Amino acid sequence: MNFVEELKWRGMIHDIMPGTEELLNKEITTGYIGFDPTSDSLHIGHMVQVMLLVHFQRSGHIPVALIGGATGMIGDPSGKSEERNLLDEKTLRFNQEGIKKQLSKFLDFQSDRKNRAIMVNNYDWMKEYSYLGFIRDIGKHITVNYMMAKDSVKKRLGSDAKEGMSYTEFSYQLVQGTDFLHLYEKMGCRFQMGGSDQWGNIVTGTELIRRKTGGEAFALTCPLITKADGSKFGKTESGNVWLDPEKTSPYHFYQFWLNVSDNDAARYIRIFTLLTKEEIETLVAQHNKVPHERMLQKRLAEEVTVMAHSREDLESAIEASQILFGKGTTESLRKMNESTFFSVFEGVPMFDIKKEILADGVSFSSLCAEHSQVFNSKGELRRLVQGGGVSLNKIKIEDPELVIKLDSLLNKKYLLVQKGKKNYFLIRTV
């Protein structure tokens, strides 16, 4: 597979150094991307970089994921208006393990193949530098004029800057350049990738390699992904969409992709899946004939959820999605784990009752109008039951005096009451 050609049709190239494609077509190349370890989980904002490494490995090259343990202690000024919090080594190591676990779903770190993925942490070599050693070995090769010309520096020093820029962050591009130099010398790495906001830092590395060793290195960046309306990709009202299922449930992860616009889905399916050009073109044509069926969004959500989580998580998410649209069953509710259950019914009014109430059995009307406030009165409940508008655990209630016992509980703890089509209530036993 031609790596550059693959990225071109997927719309994943922003800048590329002359000679890059020739190098990659000529020989197996080692290339890296840096990941910021300020959390123990990646979020979908990182997924473009992850997919770059995926395509790189699929093209027969050697992908290196660099964890910025040292740079995480400094803070990258690129695209930011303020300095960020610095982390200690213990936290950074913990975060590194979480990130590797997630990257292992996308990249092959384990097999005997020649181009298995590698993970490194720049703290491992940067910690050996003394300040005097660094400015002697690295600093003398890059001029202040060169560093000042970078957009990431200009923005922080311009008239609109709030607090200016610390020397620590100013030196960031030298530290990142040192990473490239180290990987070039120790691993023969001649290629770096990243987001377009990283171009200045990346070419500082190629320049450092040229000036210090006389060698040649190459670079490629991808566009920063936005939504069709120009807003930031990957953010929701509740914050980042994480790859860690404890931070963002597979259900909510699936829902994010399912709910993107048609225009975004047509772009994202090229960037975030491994479907071929022909498959995508066919899918887009089918979608355009019946856009209300949301074929693109469904396939996008399927592909990305399986990659980031599993086929089982996808099936659970689909089943959970159907519950809110009236297609769920008692059986599907019983199969749902507690985490997914809570994801689906997040924000639904919840009432706590003592478990003993169900031990001897209690009438549905007493349960919902006396022991909880699902209904304001038994009279209201009876009227809605007579109209066929009440269900318990997705089973329609026909007798308001139906006796409810412990065996009705979902996950041995919950009862789901539904009034009408869209009003849900949870009763939780404590």
PAMIKOL-725829 format. One record per residue (C-alpha): x, y, z; residue number from 0. Coordinates in steps of 0.02 Angstrom, whole numbers, plus 50000, padded with zeros to 5 digits. Example, Ala and Ser with C-alpha at 12.3 -4.5 7.8 and 13.67 -1.06 7.14 Angstrom:
BEGIN
<c1 50615 | c2 49775 | c3 50390 | i 0>;
<c1 50684 | c2 49947 | c3 50357 | i 1>;
This chain:
BEGIN
<c1 50000 | c2 50000 | c3 50000 | i 0>;
<c1 50067 | c2 50172 | c3 49953 | i 1>;
<c1 50057 | c2 50269 | c3 50117 | i 2>;
<c1 50052 | c2 50444 | c3 50044 | i 3>;
<c1 49925 | c2 50398 | c3 49909 | i 4>;
<c1 49815 | c2 50318 | c3 50042 | i 5>;
<c1 49819 | c2 50475 | c3 50148 | i 6>;
<c1 49785 | c2 50589 | c3 49998 | i 7>;
<c1 49618 | c2 50513 | c3 49951 | i 8>;
<c1 49568 | c2 50506 | c3 50134 | i 9>;
<c1 49601 | c2 50693 | c3 50151 | i 10>;
<c1 49733 | c2 50666 | c3 50285 | i 11>;
<c1 49879 | c2 50770 | c3 50219 | i 12>;
<c1 49906 | c2 50953 | c3 50264 | i 13>;
<c1 50095 | c2 50977 | c3 50242 | i 14>;
<c1 50224 | c2 50857 | c3 50173 | i 15>;
<c1 50411 | c2 50882 | c3 50151 | i 16>;
<c1 50483 | c2 50858 | c3 49976 | i 17>;
<c1 50559 | c2 50685 | c3 49957 | i 18>;
<c1 50445 | c2 50603 | c3 50087 | i 19>;
<c1 50346 | c2 50496 | c3 49966 | i 20>;
<c1 50505 | c2 50442 | c3 49875 | i 21>;
<c1 50583 | c2 50385 | c3 50040 | i 22>;
<c1 50429 | c2 50286 | c3 50093 | i 23>;
<c1 50414 | c2 50201 | c3 49924 | i 24>;
<c1 50598 | c2 50155 | c3 49922 | i 25>;
<c1 50622 | c2 50070 | c3 50091 | i 26>;
<c1 50544 | c2 50014 | c3 50254 | i 27>;
<c1 50548 | c2 50172 | c3 50359 | i 28>;
<c1 50533 | c2 50204 | c3 50545 | i 29>;
<c1 50416 | c2 50349 | c3 50583 | i 30>;
<c1 50345 | c2 50419 | c3 50744 | i 31>;
<c1 50207 | c2 50524 | c3 50820 | i 32>;
<c1 50211 | c2 50601 | c3 50993 | i 33>;
<c1 50066 | c2 50583 | c3 51115 | i 34>;
<c1 50036 | c2 50700 | c3 51260 | i 35>;
<c1 50024 | c2 50598 | c3 51422 | i 36>;
<c1 49922 | c2 50723 | c3 51524 | i 37>;
<c1 49787 | c2 50590 | c3 51546 | i 38>;
<c1 49787 | c2 50400 | c3 51561 | i 39>;
<c1 49669 | c2 50394 | c3 51412 | i 40>;
<c1 49670 | c2 50457 | c3 51235 | i 41>;
<c1 49513 | c2 50542 | c3 51169 | i 42>;
<c1 49445 | c2 50549 | c3 50992 | i 43>;
<c1 49543 | c2 50708 | c3 50960 | i 44>;
<c1 49697 | c2 50594 | c3 50957 | i 45>;
<c1 49620 | c2 50471 | c3 50836 | i 46>;
<c1 49683 | c2 50556 | c3 50678 | i 47>;
<c1 49862 | c2 50529 | c3 50740 | i 48>;
<c1 49819 | c2 50350 | c3 50788 | i 49>;
<c1 49751 | c2 50317 | c3 50613 | i 50>;
<c1 49909 | c2 50390 | c3 50536 | i 51>;
<c1 50009 | c2 50258 | c3 50630 | i 52>;
<c1 49883 | c2 50122 | c3 50580 | i 53>;
<c1 49902 | c2 50164 | c3 50395 | i 54>;
<c1 50090 | c2 50178 | c3 50417 | i 55>;
<c1 50101 | c2 50001 | c3 50488 | i 56>;
<c1 49981 | c2 49933 | c3 50356 | i 57>;
<c1 50097 | c2 50007 | c3 50223 | i 58>;
<c1 50239 | c2 49898 | c3 50291 | i 59>;
<c1 50330 | c2 50033 | c3 50389 | i 60>;
<c1 50379 | c2 50035 | c3 50574 | i 61>;
<c1 50268 | c2 50146 | c3 50682 | i 62>;
<c1 50336 | c2 50222 | c3 50842 | i 63>;
<c1 50219 | c2 50297 | c3 50972 | i 64>;
<c1 50318 | c2 50420 | c3 51076 | i 65>;
<c1 50248 | c2 50463 | c3 51247 | i 66>;
<c1 50298 | c2 50639 | c3 51294 | i 67>;
<c1 50350 | c2 50604 | c3 51473 | i 68>;
<c1 50481 | c2 50743 | c3 51469 | i 69>;
<c1 50382 | c2 50863 | c3 51361 | i 70>;
<c1 50231 | c2 50829 | c3 51472 | i 71>;
<c1 50334 | c2 50904 | c3 51612 | i 72>;
<c1 50357 | c2 51063 | c3 51509 | i 73>;
<c1 50199 | c2 51099 | c3 51409 | i 74>;
<c1 50179 | c2 51122 | c3 51222 | i 75>;
<c1 50135 | c2 51301 | c3 51168 | i 76>;
<c1 50065 | c2 51246 | c3 50999 | i 77>;
<c1 49885 | c2 51301 | c3 50977 | i 78>;
<c1 49867 | c2 51352 | c3 51158 | i 79>;
<c1 49846 | c2 51521 | c3 51240 | i 80>;
<c1 49899 | c2 51471 | c3 51415 | i 81>;
<c1 50032 | c2 51364 | c3 51498 | i 82>;
<c1 49970 | c2 51195 | c3 51557 | i 83>;
<c1 49993 | c2 51100 | c3 51719 | i 84>;
<c1 50154 | c2 51001 | c3 51737 | i 85>;
<c1 50150 | c2 50818 | c3 51793 | i 86>;
<c1 50263 | c2 50712 | c3 51902 | i 87>;
<c1 50351 | c2 50555 | c3 51840 | i 88>;
<c1 50239 | c2 50431 | c3 51933 | i 89>;
<c1 50082 | c2 50505 | c3 51853 | i 90>;
<c1 50163 | c2 50508 | c3 51682 | i 91>;
<c1 50213 | c2 50324 | c3 51693 | i 92>;
<c1 50037 | c2 50276 | c3 51745 | i 93>;
<c1 49965 | c2 50375 | c3 51600 | i 94>;
<c1 50088 | c2 50293 | c3 51480 | i 95>;
<c1 50023 | c2 50119 | c3 51524 | i 96>;
<c1 49843 | c2 50173 | c3 51495 | i 97>;
<c1 49887 | c2 50247 | c3 51325 | i 98>;
<c1 49984 | c2 50091 | c3 51270 | i 99>;
<c1 49837 | c2 49980 | c3 51316 | i 100>;
<c1 49724 | c2 50084 | c3 51203 | i 101>;
<c1 49848 | c2 50096 | c3 51059 | i 102>;
<c1 49865 | c2 49906 | c3 51065 | i 103>;
<c1 49687 | c2 49894 | c3 50998 | i 104>;
<c1 49743 | c2 49985 | c3 50841 | i 105>;
<c1 49927 | c2 49937 | c3 50820 | i 106>;
<c1 50022 | c2 49773 | c3 50827 | i 107>;
<c1 50152 | c2 49786 | c3 50965 | i 108>;
<c1 50165 | c2 49599 | c3 50998 | i 109>;
<c1 50195 | c2 49494 | c3 50844 | i 110>;
<c1 50359 | c2 49440 | c3 50765 | i 111>;
<c1 50330 | c2 49544 | c3 50609 | i 112>;
<c1 50475 | c2 49657 | c3 50559 | i 113>;
<c1 50369 | c2 49813 | c3 50570 | i 114>;
<c1 50286 | c2 49786 | c3 50739 | i 115>;
<c1 50246 | c2 49946 | c3 50830 | i 116>;
<c1 50363 | c2 50018 | c3 50962 | i 117>;
<c1 50324 | c2 50131 | c3 51110 | i 118>;
<c1 50455 | c2 50246 | c3 51186 | i 119>;
<c1 50451 | c2 50383 | c3 51319 | i 120>;
<c1 50560 | c2 50536 | c3 51291 | i 121>;
<c1 50587 | c2 50554 | c3 51478 | i 122>;
<c1 50702 | c2 50402 | c3 51467 | i 123>;
<c1 50834 | c2 50500 | c3 51370 | i 124>;
<c1 50793 | c2 50679 | c3 51418 | i 125>;
<c1 50819 | c2 50643 | c3 51604 | i 126>;
<c1 51003 | c2 50610 | c3 51567 | i 127>;
<c1 51033 | c2 50787 | c3 51507 | i 128>;
<c1 51104 | c2 50922 | c3 51620 | i 129>;
<c1 51055 | c2 51100 | c3 51580 | i 130>;
<c1 51232 | c2 51143 | c3 51524 | i 131>;
<c1 51242 | c2 50983 | c3 51422 | i 132>;
<c1 51079 | c2 51023 | c3 51334 | i 133>;
<c1 51122 | c2 51201 | c3 51284 | i 134>;
<c1 51295 | c2 51142 | c3 51229 | i 135>;
<c1 51240 | c2 50989 | c3 51127 | i 136>;
<c1 51072 | c2 51051 | c3 51062 | i 137>;
<c1 51047 | c2 51237 | c3 51092 | i 138>;
<c1 51198 | c2 51295 | c3 50993 | i 139>;
<c1 51132 | c2 51217 | c3 50832 | i 140>;
<c1 50966 | c2 51314 | c3 50825 | i 141>;
<c1 50962 | c2 51504 | c3 50826 | i 142>;
<c1 50841 | c2 51610 | c3 50925 | i 143>;
<c1 50792 | c2 51693 | c3 50761 | i 144>;
<c1 50739 | c2 51523 | c3 50693 | i 145>;
<c1 50638 | c2 51484 | c3 50849 | i 146>;
<c1 50554 | c2 51656 | c3 50854 | i 147>;
<c1 50492 | c2 51635 | c3 50676 | i 148>;
<c1 50378 | c2 51489 | c3 50725 | i 149>;
<c1 50191 | c2 51528 | c3 50728 | i 150>;
<c1 50169 | c2 51441 | c3 50897 | i 151>;
<c1 50293 | c2 51566 | c3 50971 | i 152>;
<c1 50229 | c2 51718 | c3 50877 | i 153>;
<c1 50051 | c2 51692 | c3 50940 | i 154>;
<c1 50107 | c2 51686 | c3 51120 | i 155>;
<c1 50217 | c2 51840 | c3 51104 | i 156>;
<c1 50097 | c2 51944 | c3 50999 | i 157>;
<c1 49994 | c2 52091 | c3 51057 | i 158>;
<c1 49844 | c2 51979 | c3 51092 | i 159>;
<c1 49941 | c2 51866 | c3 51210 | i 160>;
<c1 49878 | c2 51872 | c3 51390 | i 161>;
<c1 50029 | c2 51817 | c3 51487 | i 162>;
<c1 50170 | c2 51799 | c3 51362 | i 163>;
<c1 50272 | c2 51639 | c3 51359 | i 164>;
<c1 50388 | c2 51563 | c3 51487 | i 165>;
<c1 50563 | c2 51510 | c3 51438 | i 166>;
<c1 50509 | c2 51333 | c3 51481 | i 167>;
<c1 50380 | c2 51331 | c3 51342 | i 168>;
<c1 50491 | c2 51429 | c3 51225 | i 169>;
<c1 50617 | c2 51286 | c3 51237 | i 170>;
<c1 50484 | c2 51156 | c3 51195 | i 171>;
<c1 50528 | c2 51146 | c3 51011 | i 172>;
<c1 50709 | c2 51109 | c3 51054 | i 173>;
<c1 50655 | c2 50966 | c3 51167 | i 174>;
<c1 50542 | c2 50895 | c3 51031 | i 175>;
<c1 50682 | c2 50918 | c3 50905 | i 176>;
<c1 50796 | c2 50820 | c3 51022 | i 177>;
<c1 50671 | c2 50676 | c3 51019 | i 178>;
<c1 50683 | c2 50667 | c3 50830 | i 179>;
<c1 50873 | c2 50677 | c3 50838 | i 180>;
<c1 50880 | c2 50539 | c3 50970 | i 181>;
<c1 50765 | c2 50422 | c3 50872 | i 182>;
<c1 50863 | c2 50461 | c3 50712 | i 183>;
<c1 51028 | c2 50414 | c3 50794 | i 184>;
<c1 50969 | c2 50265 | c3 50898 | i 185>;
<c1 50834 | c2 50188 | c3 50789 | i 186>;
<c1 50866 | c2 50256 | c3 50615 | i 187>;
<c1 50700 | c2 50351 | c3 50623 | i 188>;
<c1 50691 | c2 50473 | c3 50478 | i 189>;
<c1 50508 | c2 50522 | c3 50480 | i 190>;
<c1 50390 | c2 50614 | c3 50597 | i 191>;
<c1 50203 | c2 50640 | c3 50583 | i 192>;
<c1 50079 | c2 50746 | c3 50680 | i 193>;
<c1 49938 | c2 50873 | c3 50672 | i 194>;
<c1 49961 | c2 51030 | c3 50568 | i 195>;
<c1 49986 | c2 51133 | c3 50727 | i 196>;
<c1 50146 | c2 51031 | c3 50756 | i 197>;
<c1 50230 | c2 51075 | c3 50591 | i 198>;
<c1 50345 | c2 51205 | c3 50669 | i 199>;
<c1 50404 | c2 51087 | c3 50806 | i 200>;
<c1 50427 | c2 50943 | c3 50683 | i 201>;
<c1 50534 | c2 51040 | c3 50559 | i 202>;
<c1 50642 | c2 51103 | c3 50703 | i 203>;
<c1 50685 | c2 50919 | c3 50725 | i 204>;
<c1 50727 | c2 50895 | c3 50541 | i 205>;
<c1 50833 | c2 51052 | c3 50547 | i 206>;
<c1 50923 | c2 50994 | c3 50704 | i 207>;
<c1 50962 | c2 50827 | c3 50622 | i 208>;
<c1 51029 | c2 50916 | c3 50468 | i 209>;
<c1 51138 | c2 51039 | c3 50565 | i 210>;
<c1 51206 | c2 50916 | c3 50693 | i 211>;
<c1 51231 | c2 50760 | c3 50588 | i 212>;
<c1 51217 | c2 50815 | c3 50407 | i 213>;
<c1 51079 | c2 50686 | c3 50388 | i 214>;
<c1 50909 | c2 50705 | c3 50307 | i 215>;
<c1 50740 | c2 50678 | c3 50391 | i 216>;
<c1 50562 | c2 50701 | c3 50331 | i 217>;
<c1 50392 | c2 50756 | c3 50395 | i 218>;
<c1 50206 | c2 50751 | c3 50361 | i 219>;
<c1 50059 | c2 50830 | c3 50450 | i 220>;
<c1 49872 | c2 50802 | c3 50438 | i 221>;
<c1 49737 | c2 50936 | c3 50448 | i 222>;
<c1 49659 | c2 50978 | c3 50616 | i 223>;
<c1 49485 | c2 50902 | c3 50609 | i 224>;
<c1 49335 | c2 51015 | c3 50637 | i 225>;
<c1 49148 | c2 50992 | c3 50616 | i 226>;
<c1 49062 | c2 51054 | c3 50459 | i 227>;
<c1 49002 | c2 51207 | c3 50556 | i 228>;
<c1 49181 | c2 51250 | c3 50605 | i 229>;
<c1 49166 | c2 51201 | c3 50787 | i 230>;
<c1 49292 | c2 51089 | c3 50876 | i 231>;
<c1 49287 | c2 50904 | c3 50837 | i 232>;
<c1 49271 | c2 50779 | c3 50980 | i 233>;
<c1 49195 | c2 50892 | c3 51110 | i 234>;
<c1 49020 | c2 50867 | c3 51180 | i 235>;
<c1 48922 | c2 50956 | c3 51314 | i 236>;
<c1 48997 | c2 50838 | c3 51442 | i 237>;
<c1 49176 | c2 50863 | c3 51378 | i 238>;
<c1 49295 | c2 50749 | c3 51284 | i 239>;
<c1 49242 | c2 50584 | c3 51206 | i 240>;
<c1 49371 | c2 50465 | c3 51281 | i 241>;
<c1 49431 | c2 50296 | c3 51221 | i 242>;
<c1 49431 | c2 50231 | c3 51399 | i 243>;
<c1 49262 | c2 50144 | c3 51427 | i 244>;
<c1 49264 | c2 50202 | c3 51609 | i 245>;
<c1 49273 | c2 50384 | c3 51554 | i 246>;
<c1 49156 | c2 50371 | c3 51403 | i 247>;
<c1 49047 | c2 50215 | c3 51394 | i 248>;
<c1 49047 | c2 50118 | c3 51229 | i 249>;
<c1 48862 | c2 50167 | c3 51216 | i 250>;
<c1 48901 | c2 50355 | c3 51223 | i 251>;
<c1 49052 | c2 50328 | c3 51110 | i 252>;
<c1 48940 | c2 50243 | c3 50981 | i 253>;
<c1 48809 | c2 50379 | c3 50999 | i 254>;
<c1 48936 | c2 50516 | c3 50963 | i 255>;
<c1 48976 | c2 50444 | c3 50791 | i 256>;
<c1 48795 | c2 50398 | c3 50757 | i 257>;
<c1 48740 | c2 50579 | c3 50781 | i 258>;
<c1 48865 | c2 50670 | c3 50669 | i 259>;
<c1 48796 | c2 50769 | c3 50522 | i 260>;
<c1 48790 | c2 50698 | c3 50345 | i 261>;
<c1 48932 | c2 50812 | c3 50288 | i 262>;
<c1 49040 | c2 50762 | c3 50435 | i 263>;
<c1 49000 | c2 50577 | c3 50414 | i 264>;
<c1 49060 | c2 50582 | c3 50232 | i 265>;
<c1 49228 | c2 50654 | c3 50290 | i 266>;
<c1 49248 | c2 50555 | c3 50450 | i 267>;
<c1 49218 | c2 50386 | c3 50369 | i 268>;
<c1 49372 | c2 50415 | c3 50261 | i 269>;
<c1 49480 | c2 50471 | c3 50408 | i 270>;
<c1 49426 | c2 50356 | c3 50550 | i 271>;
<c1 49393 | c2 50189 | c3 50464 | i 272>;
<c1 49491 | c2 50066 | c3 50358 | i 273>;
<c1 49355 | c2 50046 | c3 50228 | i 274>;
<c1 49421 | c2 50054 | c3 50049 | i 275>;
<c1 49391 | c2 50199 | c3 49931 | i 276>;
<c1 49269 | c2 50093 | c3 49829 | i 277>;
<c1 49172 | c2 50039 | c3 49984 | i 278>;
<c1 49155 | c2 50218 | c3 50044 | i 279>;
<c1 49103 | c2 50286 | c3 49874 | i 280>;
<c1 48968 | c2 50151 | c3 49861 | i 281>;
<c1 48909 | c2 50187 | c3 50038 | i 282>;
<c1 48901 | c2 50376 | c3 50007 | i 283>;
<c1 48799 | c2 50347 | c3 49847 | i 284>;
<c1 48677 | c2 50233 | c3 49941 | i 285>;
<c1 48664 | c2 50356 | c3 50085 | i 286>;
<c1 48624 | c2 50502 | c3 49968 | i 287>;
<c1 48475 | c2 50407 | c3 49898 | i 288>;
<c1 48396 | c2 50381 | c3 50070 | i 289>;
<c1 48485 | c2 50502 | c3 50189 | i 290>;
<c1 48351 | c2 50482 | c3 50323 | i 291>;
<c1 48411 | c2 50303 | c3 50349 | i 292>;
<c1 48581 | c2 50371 | c3 50403 | i 293>;
<c1 48680 | c2 50229 | c3 50324 | i 294>;
<c1 48843 | c2 50327 | c3 50332 | i 295>;
<c1 48827 | c2 50367 | c3 50516 | i 296>;
<c1 48779 | c2 50188 | c3 50561 | i 297>;
<c1 48928 | c2 50113 | c3 50467 | i 298>;
<c1 49046 | c2 50246 | c3 50536 | i 299>;
<c1 48988 | c2 50214 | c3 50714 | i 300>;
<c1 49003 | c2 50026 | c3 50688 | i 301>;
<c1 49180 | c2 50030 | c3 50618 | i 302>;
<c1 49252 | c2 50150 | c3 50747 | i 303>;
<c1 49167 | c2 50069 | c3 50897 | i 304>;
<c1 49232 | c2 49896 | c3 50849 | i 305>;
<c1 49409 | c2 49965 | c3 50826 | i 306>;
<c1 49413 | c2 50062 | c3 50989 | i 307>;
<c1 49313 | c2 49937 | c3 51094 | i 308>;
<c1 49247 | c2 49771 | c3 51027 | i 309>;
<c1 49111 | c2 49690 | c3 50922 | i 310>;
<c1 49022 | c2 49641 | c3 51083 | i 311>;
<c1 49023 | c2 49821 | c3 51144 | i 312>;
<c1 48953 | c2 49877 | c3 50976 | i 313>;
<c1 48809 | c2 49752 | c3 50987 | i 314>;
<c1 48770 | c2 49807 | c3 51165 | i 315>;
<c1 48770 | c2 49989 | c3 51110 | i 316>;
<c1 48653 | c2 49954 | c3 50964 | i 317>;
<c1 48535 | c2 49856 | c3 51075 | i 318>;
<c1 48540 | c2 49993 | c3 51206 | i 319>;
<c1 48503 | c2 50125 | c3 51073 | i 320>;
<c1 48348 | c2 50031 | c3 51017 | i 321>;
<c1 48275 | c2 50034 | c3 51193 | i 322>;
<c1 48251 | c2 50221 | c3 51189 | i 323>;
<c1 48162 | c2 50208 | c3 51022 | i 324>;
<c1 48036 | c2 50081 | c3 51083 | i 325>;
<c1 48117 | c2 49928 | c3 51004 | i 326>;
<c1 48197 | c2 49858 | c3 51161 | i 327>;
<c1 48134 | c2 49707 | c3 51256 | i 328>;
<c1 48141 | c2 49646 | c3 51435 | i 329>;
<c1 48272 | c2 49521 | c3 51379 | i 330>;
<c1 48383 | c2 49657 | c3 51307 | i 331>;
<c1 48367 | c2 49756 | c3 51469 | i 332>;
<c1 48417 | c2 49604 | c3 51571 | i 333>;
<c1 48570 | c2 49572 | c3 51462 | i 334>;
<c1 48633 | c2 49750 | c3 51483 | i 335>;
<c1 48774 | c2 49777 | c3 51608 | i 336>;
<c1 48752 | c2 49912 | c3 51740 | i 337>;
<c1 48873 | c2 50033 | c3 51656 | i 338>;
<c1 48779 | c2 50029 | c3 51490 | i 339>;
<c1 48613 | c2 50033 | c3 51580 | i 340>;
<c1 48662 | c2 50194 | c3 51668 | i 341>;
<c1 48730 | c2 50268 | c3 51507 | i 342>;
<c1 48564 | c2 50242 | c3 51420 | i 343>;
<c1 48458 | c2 50310 | c3 51561 | i 344>;
<c1 48576 | c2 50448 | c3 51616 | i 345>;
<c1 48476 | c2 50593 | c3 51687 | i 346>;
<c1 48315 | c2 50492 | c3 51704 | i 347>;
<c1 48223 | c2 50529 | c3 51869 | i 348>;
<c1 48267 | c2 50397 | c3 51998 | i 349>;
<c1 48181 | c2 50346 | c3 52159 | i 350>;
<c1 48256 | c2 50238 | c3 52296 | i 351>;
<c1 48154 | c2 50110 | c3 52391 | i 352>;
<c1 48201 | c2 49978 | c3 52519 | i 353>;
<c1 48228 | c2 49805 | c3 52445 | i 354>;
<c1 48120 | c2 49726 | c3 52578 | i 355>;
<c1 47966 | c2 49806 | c3 52499 | i 356>;
<c1 47984 | c2 49687 | c3 52352 | i 357>;
<c1 48028 | c2 49536 | c3 52458 | i 358>;
<c1 47846 | c2 49502 | c3 52501 | i 359>;
<c1 47779 | c2 49578 | c3 52341 | i 360>;
<c1 47696 | c2 49748 | c3 52316 | i 361>;
<c1 47561 | c2 49807 | c3 52197 | i 362>;
<c1 47621 | c2 49909 | c3 52049 | i 363>;
<c1 47506 | c2 50053 | c3 52100 | i 364>;
<c1 47579 | c2 50059 | c3 52277 | i 365>;
<c1 47756 | c2 50044 | c3 52209 | i 366>;
<c1 47736 | c2 50192 | c3 52092 | i 367>;
<c1 47620 | c2 50307 | c3 52189 | i 368>;
<c1 47660 | c2 50272 | c3 52373 | i 369>;
<c1 47838 | c2 50205 | c3 52386 | i 370>;
<c1 47899 | c2 50317 | c3 52245 | i 371>;
<c1 47833 | c2 50470 | c3 52154 | i 372>;
<c1 47830 | c2 50402 | c3 51977 | i 373>;
<c1 47644 | c2 50446 | c3 51979 | i 374>;
<c1 47564 | c2 50584 | c3 52081 | i 375>;
<c1 47418 | c2 50473 | c3 52127 | i 376>;
<c1 47346 | c2 50300 | c3 52100 | i 377>;
<c1 47205 | c2 50381 | c3 52003 | i 378>;
<c1 47327 | c2 50454 | c3 51875 | i 379>;
<c1 47413 | c2 50285 | c3 51863 | i 380>;
<c1 47249 | c2 50191 | c3 51832 | i 381>;
<c1 47196 | c2 50312 | c3 51695 | i 382>;
<c1 47361 | c2 50291 | c3 51602 | i 383>;
<c1 47358 | c2 50101 | c3 51624 | i 384>;
<c1 47182 | c2 50095 | c3 51551 | i 385>;
<c1 47246 | c2 50196 | c3 51402 | i 386>;
<c1 47386 | c2 50071 | c3 51374 | i 387>;
<c1 47522 | c2 50199 | c3 51410 | i 388>;
<c1 47620 | c2 50118 | c3 51554 | i 389>;
<c1 47752 | c2 49982 | c3 51552 | i 390>;
<c1 47873 | c2 49902 | c3 51674 | i 391>;
<c1 48038 | c2 49839 | c3 51606 | i 392>;
<c1 47966 | c2 49858 | c3 51430 | i 393>;
<c1 47813 | c2 49750 | c3 51469 | i 394>;
<c1 47645 | c2 49839 | c3 51458 | i 395>;
<c1 47552 | c2 49848 | c3 51623 | i 396>;
<c1 47369 | c2 49798 | c3 51605 | i 397>;
<c1 47325 | c2 49777 | c3 51789 | i 398>;
<c1 47376 | c2 49919 | c3 51909 | i 399>;
<c1 47368 | c2 49796 | c3 52054 | i 400>;
<c1 47493 | c2 49676 | c3 51976 | i 401>;
<c1 47609 | c2 49612 | c3 52113 | i 402>;
<c1 47793 | c2 49655 | c3 52085 | i 403>;
<c1 47927 | c2 49548 | c3 52168 | i 404>;
<c1 48117 | c2 49537 | c3 52175 | i 405>;
<c1 48125 | c2 49432 | c3 52017 | i 406>;
<c1 48071 | c2 49585 | c3 51917 | i 407>;
<c1 48231 | c2 49680 | c3 51958 | i 408>;
<c1 48355 | c2 49719 | c3 51821 | i 409>;
<c1 48537 | c2 49694 | c3 51873 | i 410>;
<c1 48461 | c2 49639 | c3 52041 | i 411>;
<c1 48433 | c2 49822 | c3 52081 | i 412>;
<c1 48324 | c2 49920 | c3 51959 | i 413>;
<c1 48149 | c2 49933 | c3 51890 | i 414>;
<c1 48115 | c2 50035 | c3 51732 | i 415>;
<c1 47945 | c2 50119 | c3 51723 | i 416>;
<c1 47889 | c2 50203 | c3 51563 | i 417>;
<c1 47747 | c2 50328 | c3 51545 | i 418>;
<c1 47697 | c2 50360 | c3 51366 | i 419>;
<c1 47830 | c2 50346 | c3 51232 | i 420>;
<c1 47973 | c2 50448 | c3 51303 | i 421>;
<c1 47954 | c2 50469 | c3 51490 | i 422>;
<c1 48063 | c2 50348 | c3 51587 | i 423>;
<c1 48085 | c2 50328 | c3 51775 | i 424>;
<c1 48203 | c2 50216 | c3 51874 | i 425>;
<c1 48162 | c2 50136 | c3 52040 | i 426>;
<c1 48319 | c2 50079 | c3 52131 | i 427>;
<c1 48322 | c2 49961 | c3 52277 | i 428>;
<c1 48439 | c2 50003 | c3 52422 | i 429>;
